[in-house]
Amino acid sequence: MTGADDPATAAGHVDHPERVGFFTDTSVCIGCKACEVACKEWNDVPDDGFNLLGMSFDNTGMLGANSWRHVAFVEQPRRLGGQDPGVAGLPTGSSGTAEVAQTVSSGLREQPRAGGELGTSPVDLGFPSFELPGAEGRDEFRWLMASDVCKHCTHAGCLDVCPTGALFRTEFGSVVVQSDICNGCGYCVSACPYGVIDRREDDGRAWKCTLCYDRLGDGLEPACAKACPTDSIQFGPLDELRERARERVAQLHSAGVDEARLYGADPDDGVGGDGAFFLLLDEPEVYGLPPDPVVPTRDAGSMWRHAAVAAGAFLVAAASAFVGRGRG
């Protein structure tokens, strides 16, 4: 990815590394929330309260200033189908995170999984296994789980409208907010087509995922991807992730999971493609994602040109009227 299609190059970075990002494969997400915890721990993101939201497992509800990762839980009245472990590409009956991690290893890296350095390594609590009463009738619904995050858009509206330069494009292609420069104007909040960026109530400044910019500078992957036990969140070069994602969709389609589709991977969409994209098992709206996101500033240039033409025509008309009156 080079030239005008590369956001880091467009931002003025010279000899920068290749663009990196996230590919989130929701077909193997187990809703463990390890990504949420790892993100909060590493980035020192404040607690956003404890709210079961009507006794839902989805206690965070949505992305916000204090929730840079959000695991959505969607229950649907249909059979597991494509989410059956045997179909999803996982061994039927597998139970250990180490076994699952080894099975769905992305191949992008050879690092041990489960985020040991983040303090989130799985432990055996020694609990006996058991089956819940009536479990045999629990195959008439399925869970859709997905870890949402800032999309780090190729054409980022939040970046376009920031009046202070608090938002900037990094050499990795991601978009970061500098909290010490943010004045809390909130322009970026309304400019995000995904509703990601948000302001904290205590100081009014905007906050969102940084793609763990500090970790990238040291050659480390982001905390959420490091902690994910099933490799649902995959991190790496964006072009390589897109190719891997297309192969994964083809694999699911061949297994009969026709609903599988990519979201945010198309460079020709309304935001120029996302730096964080997803494999979904249903329509985007089911996951709370806009079906056709468009960066609000996409047409700003043409709008200003039209405004300039209209202003010029108005001045010409006014001058003509003034000259005409003078001659009369």
N, C-alpha and C positions, 0 to 999 in steps of 0.2 A: 504494500500500500504506500504509494508515493504521491508527491505533488499535491494538487488541490483536493484529492480525496483523503489525504492524511491530515487529520486535525492538528497534530503536533507541528508538521511542516507549515501549515497555514498560520499557526500561532507564532512562527518565527524561530522554532527550535531547529538548530543545524546539527547534523550528524547525531540524531537522537536514536534511541533504541526502537525496535519495532513496537507497534501498538499492541497492548495487552488488554485483557478484559475477562469477563465471566461468561461461561456457558452453564446455565442451570438446567439440568435434566430432571424435570419434576417427576418422571416416571419411576425414579428410584429414591425420591425424597421420603423419609419415614417420619417427618415432623418432630424430630428429637429436639429442635431448637438449639443445638450446639453452636450453630452459626450466630444466632442472636447473642448467646452468652459470650462467645469468643470475641465478637465485635465490641460488646460493651466493656469487657475486661481490657482488651488491648488499647482501645481508643478512649478509655475512661469516660464512656457515655453514661450520663446520670440515669438513675432508676426512673422509669416512667409510671410507677405505681403498679398495683396488682388488681386487675379488673378481669373477672371471668367473662364479661360481655355476654351475660345470659347463660352462664355455665358452659361456655365454649372453651375448647382447648386453645383457641386463638385469642390469647389474653392481651396481645398488643394491638390488634385491630387493624392497624395501618402503619405505613411509614411516617416518620415524623422527626422532629429535632432530637428526640431522645430514643428513637427506634430507627437505626440505620439499616437494620435487617428486620424483615417481618415475615414470619412463616404463616401462610394462609392455610386454613383448614376448610375444605368444602366437602360436605357430605351429600351424596347423590343417591336416590332410590333406584339403583341399578346394580346388576351383578358386577363382581370384581373384574371379570373379563380380562382386559389387557393389563390390569394391575396384578393379576395372579403372578406370584414370584417366578413360576416356570416360564411365563410369557415375557415378563419384563426383563429377562436376561439374568435373573438371579437363581441360584439353585433352590429348588423347592425344599422347604423345611429348614433352610439355613437360619441360624439364630444368632451367631456371634458377629459382632461388628468387624472383627479382624477378617473373618471369612468373606463377608459381604464386600469389604473394602478391597480385598485381593481380587474378587471376582469382577468388580466393575472398575478396576483401576483404569484411569484415563490414558495412561501411557505418556502423558505430557511430562511426567517427572518420576523419579525413582525414590522420592522421599517417603519415609514411613508415614502412614496416615494417622489420623485421630488427634493431632495437635498436642503432642507431648509437652512442648515447651510452653503451651498456653495453659497448662494445668487442667486439660479436659480429657486426658487419657481414660478410656473405659476401664472400669474395675469390676471384678466379680463380687457381688454383694452376698453371694451364697444363698439366695432365695430359692426355694424349691419351685419347680415348674408345676403349673396346674391349668386346667381349662375352666372357663367361666360357665356356669349353668346356662343352657340354652344356646351355647356357642354354635351348635350345628345349624341354626337358622340365621346366622349373621353373615350370610353371603349374598343377601339381597340388596346390599348397598355398597358403595365404594367411597373411599376418601380420596380427594384430590388435595395434595399438599404441595406447596410451592414457596420457596424462600425468595421474597422480593427484595429489591435493592435499587439504588440509583442507577440509571441506565447509562450515564456518562456518554450522552448523545454526541454524534459526529457534529451536528449543528445544534448547539446548546442555547436555548432561549435564555436560561438563567444567566449565562455568561454574556450574552449580547446586551442585556438590559442593565447590568450592574453599573451604577454610576461612580463607584469608588475604586474599582479594580480589585475588590475583595475576592472575586472569583477569577481563577486563571486556569489555563490549559497547561498541563504538565507535559514533560517530554515523553511520557508514556501514553499520551492521548486522553488521559482522564481529566475530569474537572474537579477542582478543589476550592473550598471556601477558606479564606484566611480570616479567622474569627477576630483577629486584632485590628483588621481594617474595616470589617463589616459595620455599617452604621444603622442597621436594622430597618432600612427603608421598606423592605418587603417586595420590591419590584420582581425579584427572582422567583418569589413564591407563585405569583400569578403567571409568570412566563414559562413555568415548567408544564409541559403537556401531560405529564404523568402524576402530578400532584405529589412529588417526592420531597422537594426542599421545604423546610418549615422553620419557623422562628421559635425560640424558647421563651416561655412566659416570663422568666425572671429577668432576662436582659434584652430580649427582643432581637438578638442576633440570629442569623440564619445558619443552619447546620445540616449536614448530610454526609453520606458515605464519601470517603476520600480514596477509595480503592487501596487503603492502607499505604498511602504515599511514602510514609517513613519506612515501611518494611520493603517496598519495592527498591528504594535506594540502596538497601543492604542486600539485595538479591534474594529476598524472601517473598513467598506468596502471601496474599492477604490472610488475615486471621480466620475469617469465616471459611474459606476454602481449605485451610490447613486443618480446621477442626471437624469438617464434615466427614462423618464416618462411612458414608456410602458413596462418596465422590459425586453426589448430586450437584454440588457446586464445583465446577472445574475452572481452573485459572490457567492462562497461558497466552501465547500469541493469538491475536484475534482471528487472523486468516486461518490458522491451524484449527482453532476452535470451531469456526464455521464449517470447515470441511468435516470435522469429526461429528458435528451435529447433524449434517446432512446424511452421513452414514448411519447414525443412530436412528434417524427417522425412517430410513429405508429398511433398517433391521426390524423396527417395530411394525411397519406396514407389511413386511413379509410374514410377520408372526400374526397378522390379523388385527392389529391395533390401528385401524384406519383413521382414528381421531387424532393421532399424533401429528403435530405441526410445529413449525418454528415461529417464534414471535420476536421481532426486533433484529433479525439477522439480515434483512434486505437493505443494502446500501441505497436503494432507490425509493425508500419509504419517506414519510413526511419529516423525518429527523435525520436522514442520511445514514440510517443504520445505528444500532445501539452498541456501546462498548460492553453492555451486559445484556445478553439475550437469553431466550428460554425455549425449552421444548415443552409444549403444553399438550394435555390430553383432552381439551375441550376448548370452546370459544374463549377468547381473551376476557370477555365480560364476566365469565364465570369466576375468574380469578381476581376480578376488580381492576382489570387492565383496559385501557381504551382500545377499541378495535382498530382505529386508524389515527394514531397520534400525529400531530403536525406542530412543528415548532412555531410559536406565534410570530416570531420575527422573520419568518421565511420570506414574506412579501414586503418587508419593510423598505427595501431599496426601491422597488417599483412604485410603492406608495409615495415615497418622497419625490420620485421623479414626476409622478402624476401631479402631486401637489405643487411642484415647482412650475410645471407647464401651466396649471390652472392659475397660479399666482402671476405668472408672466402675462397670460391672456388678460387677467383682470387689470394689471398695470397698463397694458396697451390700450384697453378700452377706456380706462380712466384718463389717460393722457390724451386720447383722441377727443373725448368729451370736453376736456379742459381747453384744448386748442380750438375746438369748434366754437365754444362759447366766446373765446377771445376774439375770433374773427367776426362774430356776430356783433 
